[in-house]
Amino acid sequence: MKFTLSWLHEHLDTDASLDTILGALNAIGLEVEGVENPGEKLAAFRVARVLTAEPHPQADKLQVLSVDAGDGPLQVVCGAPNARAGLVGVFGMPGATVPANGMVLKVAAIRGVESNGMMCSTRELELGEDHDGIIELPADAPAGTPFPAYAGLDDPVIDISVTPNRQDCMGVRGIARDLAAAGYGTLKPLAVPVVAGEGDGPDVRVEDAAGCPAFYAQAVRGLTNGESPEWMRRRLNAIGQKPISTLVDITNYVMFDLGRPLHVYDMAKLDGGLVARQARPSESVVALNGKSYTLDGGETVIADDAAVHDIGGIMGGEHSGVSETTTDVLIECAYFTPEAIARTGQKLALTSDARTRFERGVDPAFLDQGLAIATDYVLRLCGGTASRVTTAGSPPTEPRVITHQPGRVATLGGLDVAEDRQRDILERLGFVVGDGWQVTVPSWRRDVEGVADLVEEVIRIEGLDKVPSTPLDRPAGVATPTATPEQKLERRMRRAAAARGLAEAITWSFIADDEAAPFGGGAWEVVNPIASDMRVMRPSLLPGLLSAAARNAKRGQSSVRLFEIGRRYLAEGERATLGIVLSGERAVRNWRTGKAQGFDAFDAKAEVLALLEAAGAPVGNLQVMDGAGDVFHPGQSATLRLGPKTVLASFGVLHPTTAKAFDLGSGVVAAEIYLDALPAKRGSGFMRAAYAPPALQAVTRDFAFLVAEDVTGDQLVRAVRGADKAAIVDARLFDVFAGQGVEPGHKSLAIEVTLQPGAKSFTDVELKAISDKIVAAAKKIGGSLRA
């Protein structure tokens, strides 16, 4: 919600400075998002009078002007057709920056004649679209005056964030009321004119009382719709609203001034009276934004006998909109049910300033006054004759009465506030406090429903900064840890991944359909996505990480190492997951290895094993099996499983089609660790067991076995480890060989086995027995000791 400081002063009588008001707004819950001063960019421009205008000696379309900008005559070359002696305009001094194009003015020769600045047009100063000539100011405008001060452009624009429950602050008057209640001035009385209408009012009725309980209307005939007055255009421009015409600007001004949306119809374009009804299936309307909307049926619309002219409370129709030729108008002031407005707006994906206010809830008791104020503006600025007011339906104005409990301010809000002070605050905010603390809620405060809301109002105005910081009671001794095992696991994994040189990424949980397709599609669809490429919930963390890797690669990053901990969304529910993507160069080119080296499946496996070990998973018991999925290269990927069914991780080189779908090259590896599948750690201790190194030195033995080509190294390692679990503490594959000396269809796998003696060293006999067990274990999977 934007407004200017002078606009606020229309409703608030105050001597408070801008900084004081900004601080007060933040203190009462109206967060200030920014302050702009539109006059700052025009500070170097002055009001100037053209003393003389002579033809340029070298150019037919240029003139040489003598300009007085307060410091004596200056020579200026100008090409504007309306430049002439006696004209008062806006002059840019040398050194000024033209807002429209960023050009810095300087003394320069134009076709051989020196020019000391520039007379400016409306477009050049970004004050409008007119560029046919330079700005013409009134003849009595004082030369030398800074233009922002003369034009009222030095009025600060305040932008506040209004929470959804504060519908009363969607107008400048509501903001002024809050500031007055907080003691920063006095709220000026609202002048509501009495419009004496003549003749019958327009024909309006209500058929959809659930969506539009009340429809008030008044006609004005014989008016002239032109350009709105300068003061109104200036305020609308300041808050980012483009002035269109007097009639349209009046409705916008009243909406931002008083929080009351209105709409005007060109009566010449209507066929019969207007009715607030439910849309019929397949009806359509071209809205004022130029887009056509097809209605499903059930939406509240305003229609005549022939067609729909308004998506009720959201946006008017293009057909019945007013123009410069409009002479007779119908002014609509209606109350629309917030829930109905929200449903229609979401269904049509249509937003507007009117919808923002109606779906929060406008003041249902302000229809008569709002219509009178708008009609009075039309009569004063456009002329014409007003009809009597037609009222159809009745707004929900039944007052809400709450029995306040002053003591709850201390017990619930944590601040002692005297009862007289509480009464004063509530009454300043518009509440009526009766006997026995029977508080009548004002019609513009739809959000106040109970005692807790009244406590909030008192505390908010009295000052949240006055609430003392009081620690909560806690039991004696050390507090019980509150982190769940799942949270602890994620923290441990996050630290471990970062320690291994992976950069953490946080990507969207919403992705596009085509991004989810390679991963089996999204099982969770978003009904009302914020963008077309965020339609489904991610079935995997890899789409977001792969997109991030592609963006990094396009920006010249030669090596990308990313991880993310988050949720993937499957048909059976949410699953905690850790995703990893490695792309680009694993090692840069150097004099030893030559060209740069890329990542391979073993790099992904190494990351997965390290992180699983950090998570406390039994890494030594894991099996390497296929089944990583179609997104991975079938010959360069695998899964790590605890038993044949429990998949702890998938890893490998990305399939070329998957890489292409994400605009990535070859050599991209990825992995996912399924945190929900990790076995829960037993025990409640928070300390590791004391480290007890073995008393005797370990013994290593190397074995080379001939096995069939289809036997994996993991199968052989697992078989060797199980040969003697008491003595064998580790076994690892360190060499693979096929070729000369190895019969076709076979390969040689070399295993290093680590043996750990217990109470005494191994004897030769014991080592021989263990070796025999190892050879026998390899024989069970078709292996034979290589000679």
C-alpha positions in Angstrom: 0.0 0.0 0.0 1.5 3.3 -1.1 0.6 6.8 -0.2 2.3 10.2 0.0 3.0 12.2 3.1 0.8 15.1 2.0 -2.0 12.6 1.2 -1.7 11.3 4.8 -2.0 14.9 6.0 -5.5 15.1 4.3 -6.7 12.8 7.1 -4.3 13.3 9.9 -3.6 16.6 11.6 0.0 16.1 12.8 3.3 18.0 13.2 5.3 14.7 13.3 8.3 14.5 11.0 8.6 11.9 8.3 11.1 9.8 10.3 8.7 9.9 13.3 5.8 8.7 11.2 7.9 5.9 9.7 8.9 4.7 13.1 5.3 4.9 14.3 4.1 2.8 11.4 6.6 0.1 12.1 5.7 0.2 15.8 2.0 -0.3 15.3 2.4 -3.2 12.9 2.3 -1.4 9.5 5.8 -2.4 8.3 7.4 0.2 6.1 8.9 -1.4 3.1 10.4 1.7 1.6 10.3 5.4 1.1 10.8 7.2 -2.2 11.2 10.8 -3.0 10.3 11.3 -6.7 11.7 14.8 -6.6 15.2 13.6 -6.0 15.9 12.7 -9.6 14.6 16.1 -10.6 16.5 18.2 -8.0 18.8 19.7 -10.7 15.9 21.0 -12.8 14.5 24.5 -12.4 11.6 26.6 -13.5 12.9 28.8 -16.3 11.6 31.6 -18.5 12.4 32.0 -22.2 13.5 35.6 -22.7 14.2 35.5 -26.5 13.9 32.9 -29.3 15.9 33.3 -32.5 16.3 31.0 -35.5 19.4 28.8 -35.5 21.8 30.0 -38.2 22.7 26.5 -39.3 19.4 24.5 -38.8 15.8 25.3 -39.8 14.2 23.3 -37.1 16.3 24.6 -34.2 16.1 27.8 -32.2 18.6 29.6 -30.1 16.9 30.6 -26.8 17.9 33.0 -24.1 16.7 31.3 -20.9 16.6 32.8 -17.3 16.7 30.0 -14.7 17.4 32.4 -11.8 21.0 33.1 -12.4 20.8 35.3 -15.4 20.4 34.6 -19.2 21.8 31.4 -20.6 22.1 30.4 -24.3 20.2 27.2 -25.1 19.6 25.4 -28.4 16.2 23.9 -28.6 14.2 22.0 -31.2 10.8 22.0 -29.6 8.1 23.5 -31.9 6.4 25.3 -29.0 9.6 27.1 -27.8 9.0 30.8 -27.9 9.7 34.0 -26.0 7.7 34.4 -22.8 7.2 30.6 -22.3 7.9 29.3 -18.8 9.1 25.7 -18.7 11.5 23.3 -17.0 15.3 23.7 -17.6 18.0 21.2 -17.0 21.3 22.8 -15.9 24.7 21.4 -17.0 25.5 18.4 -14.8 21.8 17.3 -14.5 20.9 13.8 -15.5 17.8 13.3 -17.8 15.7 10.6 -16.1 14.3 9.1 -19.3 17.6 8.2 -20.9 20.3 8.8 -18.2 22.0 11.5 -20.4 24.2 13.9 -18.4 23.7 17.4 -19.6 26.8 19.5 -20.4 27.9 22.6 -22.2 28.1 21.5 -25.9 28.1 23.0 -29.4 25.0 22.1 -31.4 25.5 22.8 -35.2 28.2 25.3 -34.3 26.2 27.2 -31.5 27.0 26.7 -27.8 24.1 25.3 -25.7 24.2 25.5 -21.9 21.6 22.9 -20.9 18.2 21.8 -22.1 14.5 22.8 -22.0 12.7 19.5 -21.2 9.5 17.7 -22.3 7.2 15.7 -20.1 8.5 12.4 -21.3 12.1 13.3 -20.7 11.3 13.9 -17.0 9.2 10.7 -16.9 6.1 12.7 -15.9 4.0 11.6 -18.9 4.1 10.5 -22.5 3.9 13.9 -24.1 7.0 14.6 -26.3 5.6 16.9 -28.9 7.0 20.0 -27.2 8.6 21.2 -24.0 6.7 21.6 -20.8 4.6 24.8 -20.5 4.1 26.1 -17.0 1.8 29.0 -15.9 3.2 32.4 -16.7 3.4 33.4 -13.1 5.7 30.4 -12.2 8.8 31.9 -10.5 11.9 31.4 -12.5 14.8 29.8 -10.6 12.5 27.8 -8.3 13.5 24.1 -8.1 11.0 22.3 -10.2 10.2 19.5 -7.7 9.2 22.1 -5.1 7.1 24.0 -7.6 5.3 20.9 -8.9 4.8 19.3 -5.5 7.1 16.4 -6.5 9.1 16.6 -3.3 6.3 14.7 -1.5 7.7 11.5 0.0 6.0 8.2 -1.1 5.6 5.7 1.7 5.2 2.0 0.9 3.9 -0.2 3.7 3.2 -3.9 4.0 -0.4 -4.5 5.1 -1.0 -7.9 6.6 -4.2 -9.8 5.3 -6.1 -9.1 8.6 -5.8 -5.4 8.4 -8.3 -4.6 5.6 -9.0 -1.3 7.2 -5.5 -0.1 6.3 -6.0 -0.6 2.6 -6.9 3.1 2.4 -5.0 6.2 3.6 -7.8 7.0 6.1 -7.4 3.7 7.9 -3.6 4.3 8.2 -4.3 7.8 9.6 -6.7 6.4 12.1 -4.1 4.0 13.5 -1.5 6.8 13.7 -4.0 9.0 15.5 -4.8 6.2 18.0 -1.1 5.8 18.7 -0.9 9.5 19.6 0.8 10.9 16.5 -1.9 13.4 15.6 -5.7 13.9 15.4 -7.9 12.1 12.9 -9.8 14.7 10.8 -13.5 14.2 10.4 -14.5 12.7 7.1 -16.6 15.1 5.1 -19.5 13.2 3.5 -21.4 15.4 1.0 -25.2 15.3 0.6 -26.0 14.7 -3.0 -29.5 15.8 -3.9 -30.5 13.4 -6.7 -33.2 14.1 -9.2 -35.3 11.5 -10.9 -35.4 7.8 -10.6 -32.3 5.9 -9.8 -30.8 3.3 -12.2 -32.3 -0.2 -12.4 -30.2 -2.6 -10.4 -31.1 -5.7 -8.5 -29.4 -8.6 -6.6 -30.0 -12.3 -7.5 -26.8 -13.7 -5.9 -27.1 -12.6 -2.3 -24.4 -15.0 -1.2 -21.8 -13.4 -3.5 -23.1 -9.8 -3.6 -25.4 -9.1 -0.6 -25.8 -5.4 -1.5 -25.7 -3.4 -4.7 -26.0 0.4 -4.5 -26.0 2.6 -7.6 -26.5 6.2 -8.8 -26.5 7.7 -12.3 -25.0 10.9 -13.4 -26.1 12.2 -16.8 -24.9 15.0 -19.0 -21.2 14.9 -17.8 -18.0 15.5 -19.6 -15.2 13.0 -19.1 -11.8 14.6 -19.6 -8.5 14.8 -17.8 -8.6 14.7 -14.0 -7.2 17.7 -12.1 -3.5 18.0 -11.6 -3.6 17.3 -7.8 -5.3 13.9 -8.4 -3.1 12.9 -11.2 0.0 13.8 -9.2 -1.1 11.6 -6.3 -2.1 8.6 -8.4 1.2 8.9 -10.4 3.2 9.0 -7.1 1.8 5.6 -6.0 2.2 4.0 -9.5 -1.3 4.4 -10.8 -1.4 5.7 -14.3 -4.1 8.4 -14.7 -6.6 7.5 -17.5 -9.6 9.9 -17.3 -11.5 11.8 -14.7 -14.1 9.1 -14.1 -11.6 6.3 -13.9 -9.2 8.3 -11.7 -12.0 9.2 -9.3 -12.8 5.5 -8.7 -9.1 4.8 -8.2 -8.6 7.8 -5.9 -11.5 6.9 -3.6 -10.3 3.3 -3.5 -6.8 4.2 -2.3 -8.0 7.1 -0.2 -10.9 5.4 1.7 -10.4 1.7 0.9 -13.7 1.6 -1.0 -13.6 0.1 -4.6 -16.1 1.5 -7.1 -16.9 1.0 -10.7 -18.4 3.2 -13.4 -20.4 2.0 -16.4 -21.1 3.9 -19.6 -24.9 3.7 -19.6 -25.1 4.1 -23.4 -23.4 0.7 -23.7 -25.8 -1.1 -21.4 -28.9 -3.1 -22.5 -31.4 -2.8 -19.7 -30.8 -2.7 -16.0 -27.9 -4.4 -14.1 -28.1 -7.5 -12.0 -25.7 -9.1 -9.6 -26.1 -12.8 -10.3 -24.1 -16.0 -10.7 -22.4 -16.6 -14.0 -23.8 -19.2 -16.3 -21.5 -22.0 -17.6 -19.4 -20.9 -20.7 -20.3 -17.2 -20.4 -17.4 -15.0 -21.2 -16.3 -11.4 -20.6 -13.4 -9.3 -22.0 -12.1 -7.5 -18.9 -10.5 -4.1 -18.8 -7.0 -5.7 -19.0 -7.9 -6.8 -22.6 -8.1 -10.5 -21.8 -11.1 -12.8 -22.3 -12.3 -14.9 -19.4 -14.6 -17.9 -19.8 -16.7 -18.5 -16.7 -17.5 -22.0 -15.3 -20.7 -20.9 -13.6 -21.2 -19.8 -10.0 -18.9 -16.8 -10.1 -20.6 -13.5 -9.1 -20.9 -11.2 -12.1 -22.7 -7.9 -12.9 -24.7 -8.3 -16.1 -27.4 -6.5 -18.1 -30.1 -8.1 -20.2 -27.6 -9.0 -22.9 -24.2 -9.9 -21.5 -21.8 -10.0 -18.5 -20.1 -6.6 -17.9 -18.2 -7.1 -14.7 -16.4 -10.0 -12.8 -18.0 -8.9 -9.6 -15.5 -7.1 -7.2 -12.5 -8.0 -9.3 -12.5 -6.3 -12.7 -14.9 -4.5 -15.0 -15.6 -5.4 -18.6 -14.1 -3.6 -21.6 -17.4 -3.3 -23.4 -19.1 -1.0 -20.9 -16.0 0.9 -19.8 -16.1 4.7 -19.9 -14.3 6.7 -22.6 -13.8 10.4 -23.6 -17.2 10.3 -25.3 -19.1 9.1 -22.2 -21.9 11.4 -21.1 -24.0 9.2 -18.8 -22.6 6.9 -16.2 -23.9 4.5 -13.6 -21.7 4.4 -10.5 -21.6 1.1 -8.7 -20.9 0.8 -5.0 -21.4 -2.8 -3.9 -20.5 -5.2 -1.2 -19.0 -8.6 -2.3 -18.5 -11.5 0.0 -14.7 -12.0 0.6 -14.8 -15.8 0.3 -16.6 -15.6 -3.1 -14.1 -13.0 -4.4 -11.1 -15.1 -3.3 -12.5 -18.3 -5.0 -13.2 -16.5 -8.3 -9.9 -14.7 -8.3 -8.0 -17.9 -7.7 -10.0 -19.8 -10.3 -9.4 -17.1 -13.0 -5.9 -16.3 -11.9 -7.0 -12.7 -12.0 -5.7 -10.0 -9.6 -6.6 -6.4 -9.2 -6.5 -3.7 -6.5 -10.3 -4.1 -6.1 -9.9 -7.9 -5.5 -7.2 -7.3 -2.9 -9.6 -5.2 -0.9 -12.8 -7.1 -1.4 -11.3 -10.5 -0.5 -9.9 -9.0 2.7 -13.3 -7.5 3.5 -14.3 -3.8 2.9 -16.4 -1.8 5.3 -20.0 -3.1 4.7 -21.5 0.1 6.4 -19.7 2.5 4.1 -21.8 2.0 0.9 -24.0 5.1 1.3 -21.1 7.4 2.2 -18.7 5.9 -0.4 -21.3 6.4 -3.2 -22.0 9.9 -2.1 -18.3 10.9 -2.0 -17.7 9.4 -5.5 -20.8 11.0 -7.0 -19.8 14.4 -5.5 -16.4 14.1 -7.2 -18.0 13.3 -10.5 -20.4 16.3 -10.2 -17.6 18.7 -9.3 -15.1 17.5 -11.8 -17.3 16.3 -14.7 -20.5 18.2 -14.3 -23.9 16.6 -15.0 -27.0 15.8 -13.0 -27.3 13.0 -10.4 -30.2 10.7 -10.0 -31.5 9.3 -6.8 -29.7 6.3 -5.3 -31.0 2.8 -5.9 -30.3 0.2 -3.2 -30.6 -3.5 -3.8 -30.1 -6.0 -1.1 -28.6 -5.2 2.3 -25.0 -5.5 3.5 -24.0 -7.6 6.6 -23.9 -4.7 9.1 -25.0 -6.6 12.2 -22.7 -5.3 15.0 -20.4 -7.6 16.8 -20.2 -7.1 20.6 -17.4 -8.6 22.6 -17.2 -8.6 26.4 -13.7 -7.3 27.0 -11.6 -8.5 30.0 -9.0 -5.8 30.8 -7.0 -8.1 33.0 -6.2 -10.3 30.0 -4.0 -7.6 28.6 -1.5 -8.4 31.3 -1.9 -12.1 31.4 -2.1 -12.6 27.7 -0.2 -9.7 26.3 2.4 -9.4 29.1 2.0 -5.7 29.7 0.1 -3.8 32.4 -2.1 -1.1 30.8 -4.4 1.0 32.9 -8.1 0.4 32.2 -8.6 4.1 31.3 -5.8 3.8 28.8 -7.3 0.7 27.3 -10.6 2.4 26.9 -9.0 5.4 25.2 -7.0 3.2 22.8 -10.1 1.2 21.8 -12.2 4.3 21.3 -9.6 6.0 19.2 -9.5 3.0 17.0 -13.3 3.3 16.5 -14.5 0.7 19.0 -17.5 1.7 21.1 -16.9 0.8 24.8 -20.1 0.4 26.8 -21.0 -0.5 30.3 -19.4 -3.7 31.7 -16.8 -3.5 29.0 -19.2 -4.4 26.2 -17.2 -3.5 23.2 -18.9 -3.0 19.8 -16.5 -3.7 17.0 -16.5 -1.1 14.2 -17.8 -2.2 10.8 -14.4 -1.8 9.2 -12.7 -4.3 11.5 -13.7 -7.7 10.1 -10.7 -9.3 11.8 -11.7 -8.6 15.4 -13.6 -11.6 16.8 -12.7 -12.1 20.4 -11.0 -10.9 23.6 -7.6 -11.9 22.3 -8.0 -9.5 19.3 -8.9 -6.6 21.6 -5.8 -7.4 23.7 -3.7 -7.3 20.5 -5.1 -3.9 19.6 -4.3 -2.5 23.0 -0.8 -3.9 23.1 -0.1 -2.9 19.5 -1.0 0.8 20.1 0.5 0.9 23.6 3.8 -0.4 22.1 5.1 -3.9 21.6 8.5 -2.5 22.5 7.2 -2.0 26.1 6.5 -5.7 26.6 9.2 -6.9 28.9 11.4 -9.8 27.8 10.5 -12.5 30.3 12.2 -15.9 30.0 10.0 -18.9 30.2 10.1 -21.2 33.2 12.4 -24.1 32.6 13.1 -27.2 34.8 16.2 -27.3 37.0 19.3 -28.8 35.5 20.2 -29.4 31.9 17.4 -28.8 29.5 16.1 -31.8 27.6 17.3 -31.8 23.9 14.4 -30.9 21.6 15.9 -31.9 18.3 14.4 -35.1 16.9 16.6 -38.0 15.6 15.7 -37.0 12.1 16.8 -33.4 12.6 20.0 -34.6 14.2 20.7 -36.9 11.2 20.1 -34.1 8.7 22.4 -31.7 10.6 25.2 -34.4 10.7 24.8 -35.1 7.0 24.8 -31.4 6.2 28.1 -30.9 8.1 29.7 -34.0 6.5 28.7 -33.0 3.0 30.1 -29.5 3.5 33.3 -30.8 5.0 33.8 -32.9 1.8 33.8 -29.8 -0.3 30.2 -29.9 -1.5 28.3 -26.6 -1.8 24.8 -26.7 -0.3 22.0 -25.6 -2.7 18.4 -24.8 -1.8 16.1 -25.3 -4.8 12.3 -25.1 -5.3 10.1 -28.0 -4.2 7.9 -27.0 -7.2 9.1 -28.0 -10.6 7.8 -28.1 -14.2 6.1 -31.2 -15.6 8.9 -31.8 -18.1 11.5 -31.7 -15.4 9.6 -34.3 -13.4 8.9 -36.5 -16.4 12.4 -38.3 -16.4 11.9 -39.1 -12.8 8.5 -40.8 -13.2 6.4 -37.6 -13.2 5.0 -35.7 -10.3 2.5 -37.5 -8.1 1.5 -34.2 -6.3 0.0 -31.5 -8.6 -0.3 -27.9 -7.4 -3.9 -26.7 -7.9 -3.0 -23.0 -8.0 0.7 -22.8 -9.1 2.5 -19.5 -8.7 4.0 -20.0 -12.2 3.5 -22.4 -15.1 6.9 -24.0 -14.5 6.0 -24.9 -10.9 3.0 -27.2 -11.4 4.2 -30.3 -9.6 6.0 -31.2 -6.4 9.4 -32.7 -7.1 9.6 -36.6 -7.1 13.4 -36.2 -6.7 15.9 -33.6 -5.6 18.0 -34.1 -8.7 15.9 -31.9 -11.1 16.6 -28.7 -9.0 20.2 -29.6 -8.6 20.7 -30.4 -12.3 19.1 -27.1 -13.2 21.4 -25.3 -10.8 24.5 -27.1 -12.2 23.4 -26.1 -15.7 23.1 -22.4 -14.6 26.6 -22.5 -13.0 28.1 -24.1 -16.1 26.7 -21.4 -18.3 28.3 -18.8 -16.1 31.8 -20.3 -16.6 32.0 -22.5 -13.5 34.4 -25.3 -14.5 33.6 -27.6 -11.5 30.2 -27.9 -9.8 29.8 -29.9 -6.6 26.3 -29.5 -5.1 24.2 -31.1 -2.5 20.8 -30.5 -1.0 18.8 -32.0 1.9 15.1 -31.8 1.4 11.9 -33.7 0.7 10.8 -35.6 -2.4 7.1 -36.0 -2.9 5.9 -39.5 -3.9 2.4 -41.0 -4.1 3.0 -42.6 -0.7 4.1 -39.4 1.0 7.1 -37.2 1.7 10.6 -38.7 1.9 13.7 -37.1 3.4 16.5 -37.2 0.9 20.0 -36.0 0.3 20.8 -35.2 -3.4 24.3 -34.8 -4.9 25.3 -33.6 -8.4 28.9 -33.4 -9.6 29.6 -31.9 -13.1 32.5 -30.4 -15.0 36.1 -31.0 -13.9 37.1 -33.3 -11.0 40.7 -32.3 -11.4 42.0 -29.4 -13.5 44.6 -29.9 -16.2 48.2 -29.9 -14.9 51.7 -30.9 -16.0 51.5 -34.4 -14.4 48.1 -35.6 -15.7 47.8 -33.4 -18.8 44.2 -32.7 -19.7 41.5 -32.1 -17.1 39.7 -35.1 -15.6 36.0 -35.4 -15.3 33.8 -37.1 -12.7 32.8 -40.8 -13.0 30.5 -43.1 -11.2 33.1 -44.0 -8.6 33.3 -40.3 -7.5 29.6 -40.4 -6.8 30.0 -43.8 -5.0 32.8 -42.4 -2.8 30.6 -39.4 -1.8 27.7 -41.6 -1.0 29.8 -44.1 1.1 31.4 -41.3 3.0 28.1 -39.7 3.9 26.5 -42.9 4.8 29.4 -43.7 7.1 28.9 -40.2 8.7 25.2 -41.1 9.2 26.2 -44.2 11.0 25.0 -46.7 8.4 26.6 -50.1 8.4 28.7 -49.4 5.3 30.6 -52.7 5.5 27.3 -54.6 5.1 26.0 -52.8 2.1 25.5 -54.5 -1.3 26.1 -52.9 -4.6 23.2 -53.8 -7.0 21.7 -52.4 -10.1 18.3 -50.7 -10.4 19.4 -47.1 -10.1 16.7 -46.1 -12.5 16.3 -44.8 -16.1 17.7 -41.4 -15.3 21.1 -43.0 -14.9 23.4 -44.6 -17.4 22.5 -48.4 -17.3 26.2 -49.5 -17.3 27.6 -46.9 -15.0 25.2 -46.7 -12.1 24.1 -48.8 -9.2 22.3 -48.8 -5.8 23.6 -49.4 -2.4 21.4 -51.7 -0.4 21.1 -53.1 3.1 19.8 -56.5 2.1 18.2 -57.1 -1.3 15.2 -54.8 -0.7 16.2 -51.8 1.4 17.7 -49.3 -1.0 19.8 -46.7 0.9 21.2 -44.8 -2.1 21.3 -44.6 -5.9 24.3 -43.2 -7.8 26.0 -43.1 -11.1 26.6 -41.3 -14.4 23.5 -39.4 -15.7 21.9 -40.9 -18.7 22.7 -38.8 -21.9 19.0 -38.1 -22.5 18.5 -36.9 -18.9 21.6 -34.7 -19.2 20.3 -33.3 -22.5 16.9 -32.5 -21.0 18.6 -30.3 -18.4 20.9 -28.7 -21.0 24.0 -30.4 -19.5 26.9 -32.1 -21.3 28.3 -35.6 -20.7 30.1 -36.7 -17.6 27.6 -35.5 -15.1 27.3 -37.8 -12.1 24.6 -37.7 -9.4 23.4 -39.6 -6.4 20.5 -39.7 -3.9 20.7 -40.9 -0.3 17.3 -41.9 1.1 17.5 -40.7 4.7 14.2 -42.3 5.6 15.6 -45.7 4.7 18.6 -45.5 7.0 18.3 -47.9 10.0 17.6 -46.1 13.2 20.4 -46.0 15.7 19.6 -47.7 19.0 20.6 -46.5 22.4 20.1 -43.1 24.0 23.7 -42.1 24.7 25.1 -38.9 23.3 28.8 -39.8 23.5 30.8 -42.1 21.3 32.4 -45.2 22.8 35.9 -44.7 24.0 38.5 -45.4 21.3 40.3 -48.7 22.1 43.1 -49.4 19.5 44.0 -53.1 19.1 47.1 -54.1 21.1 48.7 -56.1 18.2 49.6 -55.0 14.7 47.3 -56.0 11.8 48.5 -58.3 9.1 47.7 -57.8 5.4 47.6 -60.5 2.7 46.9 -60.1 -1.1 44.9 -62.6 -3.1 44.2 -62.7 -6.9 41.3 -64.7 -8.1 40.1 -65.6 -11.6 36.4 -65.1 -11.8 33.8 -65.0 -14.6 33.2 -61.6 -16.2 29.8 -61.3 -14.7 31.0 -61.6 -11.1 31.3 -58.2 -9.5 34.1 -57.0 -7.2 31.6 -56.4 -4.5 30.5 -60.0 -4.6 34.0 -61.2 -4.2 34.8 -58.7 -1.4 31.7 -59.7 0.5 32.5 -63.4 0.1 36.1 -62.9 1.4 34.9 -60.8 4.4 32.5 -63.6 5.4 35.2 -66.3 5.3 36.3 -65.6 8.9 34.5 -62.7 10.6 36.6 -62.9 13.7 39.9 -62.5 12.0 39.1 -60.5 8.9 38.4 -56.9 9.6 38.6 -55.5 6.1 38.9 -56.5 2.5 39.2 -54.2 -0.5 39.5 -54.6 -4.3 42.7 -53.0 -5.6 43.2 -54.4 -9.1 41.2 -55.6 -12.0 42.9 -57.3 -15.0 41.8 -59.0 -18.2 43.8 -59.9 -21.2 47.0 -61.9 -21.9 47.3 -64.7 -19.4 43.6 -64.7 -18.5 41.3 -67.0 -20.4 38.5 -65.4 -22.4 35.3 -64.7 -20.5 37.2 -64.2 -17.2 39.0 -61.5 -15.3 41.5 -61.3 -12.5 40.4 -59.5 -9.2 43.1 -58.7 -6.7 41.9 -58.3 -3.0 43.8 -56.9 -0.1 42.7 -58.6 3.1 43.4 -57.1 6.6 43.6 -59.6 9.5 43.5 -58.4 13.1 45.0 -60.7 15.8 43.3 -60.6 19.2 45.1 -61.8 22.4 48.2 -63.1 20.5 49.8 -62.9 17.1 48.8 -65.2 14.4 51.0 -68.3 13.8 51.8 -69.6 10.3 49.4 -72.4 10.8 46.6 -70.0 11.7 47.4 -67.7 8.7 47.3 -70.8 6.5 44.0 -71.8 7.8 42.5 -68.3 7.3 43.9 -68.2 3.7 42.3 -71.6 3.0 38.9 -70.2 4.2 39.3 -67.2 1.9 40.1 -69.4 -1.1 37.1 -71.6 -0.3 34.8 -68.6 0.0 35.9 -67.4 -3.4 35.4 -70.8 -4.9 31.7 -70.7 -3.8 31.1 -67.8 -6.3 33.1 -69.5 -9.1 36.5 -68.0 -8.2 39.8 -69.8 -8.3 43.2 -68.6 -6.9 45.3 -67.3 -9.7 48.7 -69.0 -10.1 
